[in-house]
Amino acid sequence: MQTRQLGNSDLHITPLGIGAWAMGGSGWAFSWGAQDDNESIGAIHAALDKGINWIDTAAVYGLGHSEEVVGRAIKGRANRPYIFSKCERRWGADRVIYKSLKRASILEECENSLKRLGVDTIDLYQIHWAEPDEDVEEGWAACAELQKAGKVRWIGVCNFNASQMARAQAIAPITSLQPPYNILSPEIEAEALPYCGANNIGVIAYSPMKSGLLTGAMSRERVAAMPEDDFRRRTPNYQEPLLTRNLNLAELLRGIGARHGRTTGEVAIAWTLRRPEVTGAIVGMRSPAQVDGVIGAADFRLSEGEVAEISAFMAANPA
């Protein structure tokens, strides 16, 4: 599988990366519902066996559980994938999530993540959110400190806007931005993507299939049957009036995919990967079978006419 250099780093990543958000399981604020750990590990192994070379997780996913699952999955692998994780979202004994960009907090978070993952160094360590905004400089300086200490190899940010990235860049170089980016959420095209392109900052986009909406497997019945602790039930795109529009979009993508023998999800991912600033896309995987439905996106690209077809649908069906 082809690889591309991620920003200013020496990491050469595949177009697809393994997303471990849902692998955190249930029992926390942004859960995707219950998840079988063995299925998660099976998905990771299947993806690695097909050539994907990086995994993106975070301390907060499952309040530590996702990192533990990733650690189990990579243990003993001859060719260990790159491991990306995140800091800033923390939790207490009450399991309530809070935000911290304080130096001491980030240094402690990194140590905890290293233990859960079972590694000596994290390949890419990212600030999850620029919150609290007034502490961005302190948090980024702490990440740079971890890099100098060898605890992490490269440092990046998630969900930052262009002005926040500029503030961080004044302290230490940013290797990557991790933003949400998909057909339904193209907001970064206005400022963040051009900023990254101009400053050699890699982009690893998350939610290319809009949290499952654009996989082709979603339906009204499936949405209605989601468990109460699945955070997606509470998001506008999974509710009317947007749900009907989004399911119709998925049908359009299914038709485009059928022309090429590709799945709906692969078309959605290919749309995200069409921008030259985007180095790779994070794809959530919950079972080995799901890997087969997305792996083709690594070398599939949409034609200009197909991109225009999708744009025309969105223009005719605005939010």
C-alpha positions in Angstrom: 0.0 0.0 0.0 1.3 3.4 -0.9 2.4 5.8 1.9 2.8 9.6 2.3 5.0 11.6 4.6 3.1 13.1 7.4 4.0 16.8 7.6 7.4 17.6 8.9 7.9 14.1 10.4 9.7 11.0 9.3 6.4 9.0 9.5 5.3 7.6 6.2 1.6 6.6 6.6 -0.9 4.7 4.6 -3.9 6.6 3.2 -6.1 4.8 5.8 -5.5 4.5 9.5 -7.3 2.5 12.1 -9.7 4.5 14.3 -10.1 3.2 17.8 -12.8 5.5 19.2 -15.6 2.9 19.2 -13.2 0.4 20.6 -13.5 2.2 23.9 -16.8 0.4 24.5 -19.7 1.6 26.6 -20.0 3.4 29.9 -18.7 6.8 29.1 -20.1 10.1 27.7 -19.2 9.6 24.0 -19.6 5.9 23.7 -20.7 4.2 20.5 -22.3 1.5 22.6 -21.0 -1.9 23.8 -18.1 -3.3 21.9 -16.4 -6.8 22.1 -12.7 -6.4 22.7 -11.9 -9.5 20.7 -13.7 -8.1 17.7 -11.7 -4.9 18.1 -8.4 -6.8 18.2 -9.5 -8.9 15.3 -10.3 -5.7 13.3 -6.8 -4.2 14.1 -5.1 -7.4 13.1 -7.1 -7.7 9.9 -6.3 -4.1 9.0 -2.6 -4.5 9.7 -2.5 -7.7 7.7 -3.9 -5.7 4.7 -1.1 -3.1 4.9 -2.5 -0.3 7.1 0.4 1.0 9.2 -1.1 3.3 11.9 -3.6 3.3 14.7 -5.2 6.5 16.1 -6.6 6.3 19.7 -7.0 8.6 22.7 -6.8 8.4 26.4 -10.4 9.5 26.8 -11.9 6.8 24.5 -13.5 4.4 26.9 -11.7 6.3 29.7 -8.5 4.4 29.0 -10.0 1.3 27.6 -9.3 1.9 23.9 -5.6 2.4 24.6 -5.6 -0.9 26.6 -7.2 -2.7 23.7 -4.7 -1.2 21.2 -1.9 -2.2 23.5 -3.1 -5.8 23.6 -3.5 -5.9 19.8 0.0 -4.7 19.0 1.8 -6.8 21.6 4.1 -9.2 19.9 3.5 -7.9 16.4 6.7 -8.2 14.4 6.1 -5.0 12.5 4.5 -2.7 15.0 2.3 0.0 13.5 2.7 3.7 14.3 0.7 4.6 17.4 -1.0 7.9 17.6 -2.8 9.1 20.8 -4.1 12.3 22.4 -4.3 14.3 25.6 -6.4 17.1 27.2 -9.6 15.2 27.9 -9.4 13.7 31.4 -11.7 12.2 33.9 -12.0 11.6 37.6 -13.2 8.8 39.9 -16.8 9.8 39.0 -16.0 9.1 35.3 -17.0 12.7 34.4 -14.8 14.1 31.6 -13.1 17.4 32.1 -10.6 19.5 30.1 -7.0 20.4 31.0 -4.0 21.8 29.1 -1.9 22.3 32.2 1.7 21.2 31.9 1.6 18.8 34.9 -1.7 17.2 33.6 -0.3 16.6 30.2 2.9 15.1 31.5 0.9 12.7 33.7 -1.5 11.8 30.9 1.4 10.8 28.6 2.9 8.5 31.3 -0.5 6.9 31.8 -1.0 6.4 28.0 2.5 4.8 27.6 1.6 2.3 30.3 -1.8 1.4 28.8 -0.4 1.1 25.3 2.6 -0.9 26.5 5.1 1.2 24.5 8.2 3.3 25.4 7.4 6.1 22.9 4.2 7.3 21.2 4.8 8.1 17.5 2.4 11.0 17.4 1.0 12.7 20.5 -1.9 15.2 19.9 -3.8 17.8 21.9 -7.4 16.6 21.5 -9.1 20.0 21.7 -7.9 23.6 22.1 -9.7 23.8 25.4 -9.4 25.8 27.6 -8.3 28.1 24.8 -6.3 30.3 27.2 -4.1 27.4 28.0 -3.2 26.4 24.5 0.3 27.7 24.8 1.0 26.0 28.1 -0.3 22.7 26.7 1.6 22.9 23.5 4.8 23.7 25.3 4.3 20.6 27.5 3.9 18.5 24.3 7.2 19.9 23.0 8.8 19.1 26.3 7.6 15.5 26.0 9.1 15.3 22.5 12.5 16.6 23.7 12.4 14.0 26.4 11.8 11.2 23.9 8.4 10.2 25.4 6.8 11.0 22.0 8.3 11.3 18.6 6.1 13.9 16.9 3.4 16.3 18.2 0.2 17.4 16.6 -3.2 19.0 17.3 -6.8 18.1 16.8 -9.8 20.3 16.2 -7.7 23.5 16.1 -8.5 26.4 13.8 -5.9 28.3 11.8 -5.4 31.0 14.4 -4.9 28.4 17.2 -2.4 26.6 15.0 -0.5 29.8 14.4 -0.2 30.3 18.2 1.1 26.8 18.7 3.6 27.2 15.7 5.2 30.1 17.5 6.3 27.7 20.2 7.1 24.5 18.3 6.4 23.1 14.9 3.1 21.2 14.4 3.4 17.9 12.6 -0.3 17.3 12.0 -3.8 18.5 12.3 -6.6 16.0 13.0 -10.0 17.6 12.0 -13.4 16.2 11.2 -13.7 16.2 7.4 -16.3 14.6 5.3 -19.0 15.5 2.7 -21.4 16.6 5.4 -18.7 18.5 7.3 -16.4 20.4 4.9 -15.8 23.4 7.1 -12.0 23.0 7.2 -11.7 23.8 3.5 -12.1 27.5 4.1 -9.1 28.2 6.4 -7.6 25.1 8.1 -6.7 23.1 5.0 -5.0 26.1 3.2 -3.1 26.9 6.4 -1.8 23.3 6.7 -0.9 23.2 3.0 1.1 26.4 3.4 2.9 25.3 6.6 3.8 21.7 5.8 1.3 20.4 8.4 0.0 16.9 7.6 -3.8 16.3 7.9 -5.3 13.1 9.2 -9.0 13.5 8.8 -11.4 11.8 11.2 -15.0 10.8 10.6 -14.7 10.5 6.8 -18.0 8.5 6.8 -19.6 10.8 9.3 -19.7 8.4 12.2 -21.2 5.6 10.1 -23.8 7.6 8.3 -22.1 7.2 4.9 -21.1 3.6 5.2 -24.2 2.4 3.3 -25.2 0.2 6.2 -27.2 2.9 8.0 -31.0 3.0 7.9 -33.8 4.6 9.9 -34.4 1.2 11.5 -30.8 0.9 12.6 -30.8 4.4 14.0 -34.0 3.7 15.9 -32.4 0.6 17.4 -29.2 2.2 18.6 -28.6 1.8 22.3 -29.3 4.7 24.6 -25.6 5.2 25.3 -24.7 5.6 21.6 -23.7 9.3 21.4 -24.8 9.4 17.7 -28.5 9.3 18.7 -28.1 12.8 20.1 -26.4 14.4 17.1 -28.4 16.5 14.6 -27.2 14.4 11.5 -28.8 11.3 13.0 -32.2 13.1 13.5 -34.8 14.6 11.2 -34.8 16.6 9.1 -31.2 15.9 8.3 -31.4 12.1 8.6 -33.4 11.7 5.4 -31.1 14.0 3.5 -28.1 12.0 4.7 -29.5 8.6 3.9 -30.3 9.9 0.4 -26.7 11.1 0.1 -25.5 7.6 1.0 -27.7 6.2 -1.8 -26.0 8.6 -4.2 -22.6 7.4 -3.0 -23.7 3.8 -3.4 -24.5 4.4 -7.0 -21.1 6.0 -7.7 -19.4 3.1 -6.0 -21.4 0.5 -8.0 -19.8 1.9 -11.2 -16.4 0.9 -9.9 -17.1 -2.1 -7.7 -16.6 0.0 -4.6 -18.6 0.3 -1.4 -20.5 3.3 -0.3 -18.0 3.9 2.5 -15.1 3.7 0.1 -16.6 6.5 -2.0 -17.1 8.7 1.1 -13.5 8.1 2.2 -12.2 8.8 -1.4 -14.0 12.2 -1.3 -12.0 13.0 1.9 -8.7 11.9 0.4 -9.2 13.9 -2.8 -7.6 17.0 -1.3 -3.8 17.1 -1.6 -3.5 18.5 1.9 -5.1 15.4 3.4 -2.3 12.8 4.2 -4.7 10.1 5.5 -8.1 9.3 6.8 -9.0 7.7 10.1 -11.5 4.9 9.6 -13.3 3.4 12.5 -13.3 -0.4 12.5 -15.2 -2.6 15.0 -14.8 -6.0 13.4 -12.6 -7.8 10.8 -15.6 -7.7 8.3 -15.7 -3.9 8.4 -12.1 -3.8 7.2 -13.1 -5.4 3.9 -15.7 -2.7 3.3 -13.2 0.2 3.4 -9.8 -1.1 2.5 -10.4 -0.4 -1.2 -10.5 3.4 -0.5 -6.7 3.3 -0.1 -6.2 3.4 -3.9 -9.6 4.6 -5.2 -10.0 8.1 -6.4 -13.1 9.9 -7.6 -13.3 11.6 -11.0 -13.9 15.4 -11.3 -17.4 14.6 -12.6 -18.2 12.4 -9.6 -17.0 15.1 -7.2 -19.2 17.6 -9.0 -22.1 15.1 -8.8 -21.8 15.0 -5.0 -21.4 18.8 -4.8 -24.6 19.3 -6.8 -26.5 17.1 -4.4 -25.3 19.0 -1.4 -26.1 22.3 -3.1 -29.6 21.1 -3.8 -30.0 19.7 -0.3 -28.5 22.2 2.2 -28.6 21.6 5.9 
